[in-house]
Amino acid sequence: MNPPFFPRGAQGGYALVAVLWMVSALMLLVSALVFQARNELRTVTAVREMAQAEARGDAAIQLALRAIAADMKGFSAQRSLDVEFDGEGVRVLVTPVNGLVAINAASEPLLIALFAHGAGLDPATAQTLAQRVIDWRDPDNAALPRGGEIPEYVAAGVPFRPRSAAFEAPEDLMQVLGMDLETYDKIKGLITVDGGSARTNPLAAPFEVLLVLAQGNAAVAERVAAARDAGQVQVDTTTLMQEFIDQSSSSRFRLKAIVPVGAERAIVRTVVVDAAPPPSSRLPWVVLRSERALGIDGTASVAQR
């Protein structure tokens, strides 16, 4: 049987089609390689910019710490410093930790106020979370009426269990039964694990903490903040929750460096320090906690982040 016969013109046409297919495939391959290379370049550039911004943030924090060490009394209330490093302006927000809510020591009523007025939860949910926070940190295995110990965590099918010990980092709150990311994100700027007092100093507190102490009354919180920020010698705090007010000083500070990255973005570098460590440390200050840098859009509402 003879093989099929194709005219010379038809054979040339098939060859041309094959060549065109190969050229198209090569063009697609080249396009894919170019796209991948551009993505890798963007990634490398972003990583480099992040590393440079973190370094500027760390440098600005060190400069701010020098100012704190030179005049600690001048930082008894929350302050912001504008620091210039390597030709770039960096804002550092300095907050004494005694102006925050200490989740390892706060009582149930203060925790309820934190969740109700700091996170906007309804009173019943706020009380439930407050009691679960206490059950998570206390050493006993007896659950409060709305709280939760190991049996409640097992019944809920969650992987976490109460530690029956202190919170080691603010993020530990995410292990508390019923805590979600939205609630945590609203209060994470208002809390600390580096303070041991069950009370809060309103003269050192961010406005959002004043709002908690004022039980959600914005007018009261604004009045206290205005008098404090104006430098009044005697600030009337009688309209706040008196049982949770403490006006003692603290040598521990949370510093947040807000570093611009381009026109519309910034990173936040956060550390917690003790600016008066024991003499045995031989250091002017000690870093207690360093948080991973956080990228944000713009620099608004940084104090809550």
C-alpha positions in Angstrom: 0.0 0.0 0.0 1.5 3.3 -1.0 1.7 6.2 1.6 -0.7 9.1 1.1 0.5 11.8 -1.2 0.5 15.5 -0.2 1.2 18.1 -2.8 4.3 20.1 -2.3 2.3 23.3 -1.4 0.4 21.5 1.3 3.6 20.1 2.9 5.0 23.7 3.0 1.7 24.9 4.6 1.9 22.3 7.4 5.6 23.2 8.0 4.6 26.9 8.3 1.8 26.1 10.7 4.2 24.0 12.8 6.8 26.8 12.9 4.1 29.3 13.9 3.0 27.1 16.7 6.6 26.8 18.0 7.1 30.6 17.8 3.8 31.1 19.7 4.9 28.6 22.4 8.3 30.3 22.7 6.6 33.7 23.0 4.4 32.4 25.8 7.3 30.9 27.5 9.3 34.1 27.3 6.3 36.1 28.5 5.9 33.8 31.5 9.6 34.1 32.3 9.5 37.9 32.1 6.4 38.0 34.3 8.1 35.8 36.9 11.2 37.9 36.8 9.2 41.1 37.4 7.3 39.5 40.3 10.6 38.3 41.9 12.1 41.8 41.4 9.0 43.4 43.1 9.4 40.9 46.0 13.0 41.6 46.4 12.4 45.3 46.3 9.6 45.0 48.9 11.8 42.9 51.2 14.6 45.4 50.9 12.4 48.4 51.6 10.9 46.6 54.6 14.4 45.8 56.0 15.5 49.4 55.5 12.3 50.7 57.2 12.8 48.3 60.1 16.4 49.5 60.5 15.2 53.2 60.5 12.5 52.3 63.0 15.0 50.6 65.3 17.4 53.6 65.1 14.6 56.0 65.8 13.5 54.0 68.9 17.1 54.1 70.1 17.2 57.9 69.8 13.8 58.1 71.6 15.2 55.9 74.4 18.1 58.3 74.9 15.6 61.1 75.4 13.6 59.0 77.8 16.7 58.0 79.8 17.7 61.7 80.0 14.2 62.9 81.3 12.0 60.0 82.4 9.6 62.3 84.2 8.9 64.1 80.9 7.4 60.8 79.6 5.0 60.2 82.4 2.2 60.6 79.9 1.8 59.3 76.3 4.0 61.4 74.0 5.0 61.4 70.4 8.5 62.3 69.2 9.5 63.3 65.7 13.0 61.8 65.1 15.1 62.3 62.0 17.5 59.5 61.0 19.4 59.2 57.7 17.5 62.1 56.3 14.1 60.5 57.0 11.5 61.6 59.5 10.2 58.9 61.9 7.5 59.4 64.5 7.8 57.5 67.7 4.8 57.1 70.0 5.8 56.5 73.6 3.3 55.1 76.0 4.0 54.2 79.7 2.7 50.7 80.2 0.9 51.8 83.4 -1.5 53.7 81.1 -2.6 50.4 79.5 -4.8 47.6 80.8 -2.7 44.8 82.3 -4.5 41.6 81.3 -2.6 39.5 83.9 -3.8 41.6 86.8 -7.0 43.4 85.6 -10.2 42.5 87.6 -13.4 41.2 86.0 -15.1 44.6 86.0 -12.2 46.3 84.3 -11.9 43.5 81.7 -15.7 43.8 81.1 -15.2 47.5 80.5 -12.3 46.8 78.1 -14.3 44.4 76.0 -17.5 46.4 76.1 -16.1 49.9 75.4 -12.8 49.0 73.8 -14.1 46.3 71.5 -17.8 47.3 71.3 -19.1 43.9 72.6 -22.5 43.6 74.2 -22.4 43.3 78.1 -23.2 39.6 78.2 -20.4 38.7 75.7 -18.0 41.1 77.4 -18.6 39.4 80.8 -18.2 36.0 79.2 -14.8 36.9 77.7 -13.7 38.6 80.9 -14.4 35.5 83.0 -12.7 33.3 80.4 -9.6 35.5 80.5 -9.5 35.1 84.3 -10.0 31.3 84.0 -7.2 31.1 81.4 -4.7 32.8 83.7 -5.7 31.7 87.2 -4.0 28.5 88.7 -7.2 26.7 89.6 -9.4 24.4 87.5 -12.8 25.7 88.7 -14.6 27.6 85.9 -16.4 30.9 86.7 -20.1 30.9 85.8 -19.5 32.3 82.3 -15.9 31.3 82.1 -14.1 28.2 80.8 -11.6 25.6 81.9 -10.4 22.5 80.1 -13.8 20.8 79.8 -15.3 23.8 78.1 -12.4 24.0 75.6 -12.7 20.3 74.9 -16.4 20.5 74.4 -15.9 23.5 72.0 -13.5 21.4 69.9 -10.7 24.0 69.9 -7.0 23.1 70.0 -6.1 25.5 72.8 -6.3 24.9 76.6 -6.1 27.4 79.5 -2.5 27.8 80.6 -3.4 28.4 84.3 -0.5 30.9 84.3 0.2 34.5 83.2 -0.2 35.7 79.6 3.3 35.9 78.1 2.4 38.0 75.1 -0.7 40.0 74.1 -1.3 37.6 71.3 -2.0 34.8 73.9 -5.5 36.3 74.1 -6.2 34.6 70.8 -6.1 31.3 72.7 -9.0 32.3 75.0 -12.2 30.5 74.2 -14.5 32.9 72.2 -11.8 35.4 71.3 -11.8 36.3 67.6 -9.4 38.3 65.5 -11.7 41.3 65.1 -12.1 41.7 68.9 -8.4 41.3 69.5 -7.5 43.8 66.8 -9.7 46.4 68.5 -8.0 46.1 71.9 -4.5 45.0 71.2 -3.3 48.6 71.4 -4.9 49.0 74.8 -3.4 46.1 76.7 -0.1 45.0 78.1 1.5 41.9 79.7 4.4 43.9 81.0 2.6 45.7 83.8 1.6 44.1 87.1 -0.9 46.5 88.4 -4.6 45.9 88.4 -5.2 49.6 87.9 -4.5 52.1 85.2 -3.0 55.6 85.3 -5.3 57.8 83.2 -2.6 60.5 83.0 -0.5 58.0 81.0 -3.3 56.3 79.1 -4.1 56.6 75.4 -7.5 58.1 74.6 -9.0 54.7 73.9 -8.1 53.5 77.4 -9.6 56.7 78.9 -12.8 55.8 77.0 -12.7 52.4 78.7 -12.2 54.0 82.1 -15.1 56.5 81.3 -17.3 53.5 80.5 -17.8 54.6 76.9 -18.6 58.2 77.7 -16.6 60.1 75.0 -17.3 63.5 76.5 -15.7 62.5 79.9 -12.7 60.9 78.2 -12.2 64.0 76.0 -12.4 66.3 79.0 -9.8 64.3 80.9 -7.5 64.0 77.9 -7.7 67.8 77.1 -6.9 68.8 80.7 -4.0 66.3 80.8 -2.6 67.2 77.5 -2.8 70.9 78.4 -0.4 70.2 81.3 -2.8 71.0 84.1 -1.3 70.3 87.5 -4.5 68.8 88.9 -6.6 66.8 86.4 -10.1 65.9 87.6 -10.4 62.1 87.1 -13.4 61.6 89.5 -15.7 60.9 86.5 -13.7 57.8 85.6 -14.0 54.4 87.2 -12.3 55.2 90.5 -11.6 51.7 91.6 -9.3 51.2 88.6 -7.4 54.4 88.7 -3.7 54.5 89.8 -1.5 57.5 89.4 1.9 55.8 90.2 4.7 56.2 87.7 6.3 53.5 85.6 9.8 53.0 84.1 8.4 50.7 81.4 7.4 52.1 78.0 5.9 50.8 74.8 7.5 52.6 71.8 6.0 52.5 68.3 8.1 53.8 65.5 6.0 54.8 62.4 8.3 54.7 59.4 7.0 55.9 56.0 7.5 53.6 53.1 6.6 55.5 50.0 3.8 58.0 49.8 0.9 55.8 51.0 2.4 53.1 53.3 4.3 52.8 56.5 5.5 50.2 58.9 5.1 50.1 62.6 8.0 48.8 64.7 7.1 48.2 68.3 9.2 47.4 71.4 8.6 47.4 75.1 11.5 48.5 77.3 12.4 49.0 80.9 14.2 52.3 81.0 15.4 51.8 84.6 16.8 48.2 84.8 18.6 46.9 87.9 22.2 47.9 88.2 23.3 44.3 87.5 22.1 44.7 83.8 24.9 47.3 83.1 22.6 48.7 80.4 20.8 52.0 80.3 17.6 50.1 79.3 16.4 46.6 78.7 14.2 45.5 75.8 11.4 43.3 77.3 9.6 42.6 74.0 10.0 43.2 70.3 7.1 42.8 68.0 7.3 41.9 64.3 7.1 45.0 62.1 3.5 45.6 60.8 2.8 47.2 57.4 -0.1 49.6 57.3 -1.7 52.0 54.8 -0.8 55.5 55.9 -0.1 56.4 59.5 -3.7 57.0 60.8 -4.9 55.3 64.0 -1.5 53.9 64.7 -2.0 54.1 68.4 -4.7 51.4 68.2 -2.6 49.0 66.1 
